[in-house]
Amino acid sequence: MTKNELFNLMTKYNSKMASLKFYDMADRYILTIGDHHFDLNDLTAEALLIDLKDLDFVTITDHKQHQSAQIKK
């Protein structure tokens, strides 16, 4: 998933916020946009985090030894 695909999903679901977080119980990254949830494999999620890191409206933090992102567009 690219950042453009993410922004298209945010537009599709009429959401100005999204989050990408690793969940230990699920052992995977989950992208949340409004009430919608998408499972992402590690490589896809890590590539998306790299794409998002330089954007002003994205906050990237470390959460339980994995990076997380809050997107407020």
Backbone bond lengths (Angstrom), bond angles and torsions (degrees), N, CA, C in turn:
res aa  C-N    CA-C-N  psi(-1)  N-CA   C-N-CA  omega(-1)  CA-C   N-CA-C  phi
1 M - - - 1.450 - - 1.520 107.98 -
2 T 1.300 115.43 133.47 1.461 120.89 177.44 1.524 109.03 -97.99
3 K 1.313 115.38 168.51 1.462 117.85 178.25 1.526 110.32 -65.53
4 N 1.332 118.58 -32.02 1.463 120.41 177.07 1.521 111.37 -65.29
5 E 1.331 117.36 -39.42 1.459 120.46 175.88 1.526 110.79 -64.14
6 L 1.326 116.44 -38.94 1.463 120.98 176.52 1.521 110.54 -61.18
7 F 1.335 116.77 -48.12 1.465 120.39 -179.09 1.529 110.74 -64.50
8 N 1.332 118.07 -35.66 1.468 120.99 176.24 1.523 111.26 -64.12
9 L 1.332 116.91 -40.21 1.470 120.40 176.58 1.526 110.92 -65.28
10 M 1.318 116.59 -39.92 1.465 119.89 178.53 1.532 109.91 -62.38
11 T 1.315 117.23 -40.24 1.462 121.36 177.31 1.522 110.29 -67.20
12 K 1.325 116.67 -45.01 1.466 121.73 -179.64 1.525 111.63 -57.47
13 Y 1.333 116.30 -42.10 1.458 120.88 -178.13 1.527 112.51 -94.62
14 N 1.340 116.18 10.94 1.463 122.56 175.35 1.532 112.00 52.56
15 S 1.328 114.96 49.24 1.464 120.43 -177.88 1.522 110.20 -123.62
16 K 1.297 115.99 137.09 1.455 121.39 177.07 1.529 111.62 -98.53
17 M 1.347 115.62 -0.39 1.461 120.46 -179.45 1.523 110.26 -133.03
18 A 1.328 114.11 147.28 1.464 120.97 174.77 1.520 107.63 -150.93
19 S 1.304 116.40 160.70 1.457 120.32 175.60 1.520 109.45 -141.02
20 L 1.309 114.45 147.68 1.456 122.37 176.00 1.512 106.49 -126.94
21 K 1.327 115.67 120.22 1.459 119.77 -172.47 1.525 109.75 -145.93
22 F 1.327 116.19 145.01 1.459 121.44 174.55 1.523 108.27 -86.45
23 Y 1.334 115.62 129.33 1.463 120.99 178.33 1.517 108.95 -110.61
24 D 1.326 115.91 118.74 1.461 121.40 -178.75 1.531 112.37 -60.52
25 M 1.303 116.63 -42.25 1.472 120.22 -177.36 1.533 111.05 -62.92
26 A 1.314 116.52 -35.40 1.471 120.60 -179.71 1.526 111.23 -91.77
27 D 1.318 116.30 -14.86 1.457 123.13 -178.64 1.530 112.00 55.89
28 R 1.346 113.87 43.02 1.466 119.55 178.96 1.524 110.10 -163.23
29 Y 1.303 114.14 165.33 1.459 120.93 174.09 1.521 108.92 -82.47
30 I 1.320 115.29 141.01 1.455 120.47 176.49 1.526 108.33 -127.26
31 L 1.318 114.96 126.31 1.455 122.72 175.50 1.517 107.08 -94.32
32 T 1.321 116.22 124.95 1.458 121.46 -179.12 1.519 108.93 -114.91
33 I 1.320 115.17 124.46 1.464 122.05 175.17 1.522 106.40 -128.84
34 G 1.320 116.40 106.80 1.463 119.82 -175.41 1.517 109.71 59.95
35 D 1.329 116.27 -125.43 1.467 121.89 179.39 1.522 112.79 -92.23
36 H 1.327 117.11 6.41 1.460 121.98 -175.82 1.525 110.47 -103.42
37 H 1.318 116.03 139.31 1.462 122.45 -178.00 1.522 109.35 -127.43
38 F 1.323 115.46 137.19 1.456 121.53 -179.45 1.521 108.87 -130.02
39 D 1.323 116.66 127.43 1.464 121.47 175.64 1.524 108.48 -80.31
40 L 1.330 116.19 132.20 1.457 121.25 176.60 1.520 108.98 -122.77
41 N 1.322 116.42 139.34 1.459 117.93 175.67 1.529 108.96 -73.61
42 D 1.307 116.73 165.79 1.466 121.36 -174.69 1.521 113.01 -58.11
43 L 1.326 117.40 -44.96 1.470 120.30 -177.78 1.523 111.80 -63.44
44 T 1.312 117.00 -42.32 1.467 121.33 179.47 1.522 110.53 -65.30
45 A 1.329 116.66 -45.81 1.460 120.96 -179.04 1.520 111.32 -64.58
46 E 1.316 117.26 -43.14 1.464 120.17 -179.24 1.524 111.23 -67.03
47 A 1.338 117.91 -36.83 1.466 120.70 176.13 1.526 110.74 -66.06
48 L 1.326 117.07 -39.26 1.463 121.15 177.49 1.523 110.91 -65.01
49 L 1.317 117.36 -41.84 1.469 120.70 177.53 1.531 111.04 -60.55
50 I 1.307 117.64 -39.22 1.467 121.10 178.04 1.525 109.72 -64.67
51 D 1.334 117.55 -42.57 1.467 121.18 178.54 1.525 112.44 -63.59
52 L 1.326 116.70 -33.16 1.468 120.87 -174.78 1.521 114.18 -86.58
53 K 1.321 117.95 -16.33 1.467 120.46 -167.80 1.522 115.37 -61.57
54 D 1.322 119.26 -26.37 1.460 121.11 -176.91 1.526 114.05 -94.98
55 L 1.309 118.30 2.84 1.461 121.30 -178.12 1.525 110.34 -86.64
56 D 1.329 116.24 137.29 1.463 121.79 -176.87 1.523 113.79 -64.94
57 F 1.319 117.06 -29.56 1.466 120.16 -175.05 1.534 112.66 -94.38
58 V 1.337 116.51 14.84 1.456 121.79 178.58 1.527 109.15 -118.33
59 T 1.315 116.35 130.46 1.455 122.22 175.55 1.523 108.16 -110.55
60 I 1.318 115.62 120.68 1.463 120.13 179.23 1.524 108.39 -110.37
61 T 1.320 115.33 129.24 1.458 121.42 179.64 1.519 109.12 -130.83
62 D 1.318 115.85 167.14 1.454 121.35 173.49 1.521 107.95 -96.12
63 H 1.310 115.41 132.78 1.455 121.17 -179.72 1.526 108.29 -136.03
64 K 1.307 116.81 109.92 1.466 122.26 179.03 1.526 111.79 51.99
65 Q 1.301 116.01 51.74 1.469 124.53 176.21 1.528 113.30 67.08
66 H 1.323 117.57 17.55 1.458 123.08 174.25 1.527 107.49 -133.77
67 Q 1.324 116.30 149.81 1.454 119.37 177.03 1.521 109.60 -81.11
68 S 1.322 114.27 148.63 1.471 122.61 175.74 1.509 107.95 -129.00
69 A 1.314 116.43 156.35 1.457 120.75 178.99 1.526 110.54 -133.83
70 Q 1.322 114.59 139.07 1.453 122.50 171.32 1.529 106.04 -114.96
71 I 1.311 116.90 122.45 1.451 122.01 -178.08 1.524 107.83 -111.78
72 K 1.332 116.27 120.39 1.471 122.03 178.89 1.508 106.77 -125.69
73 K 1.295 115.10 95.63 1.471 121.39 -175.18 1.501 111.25 -97.02
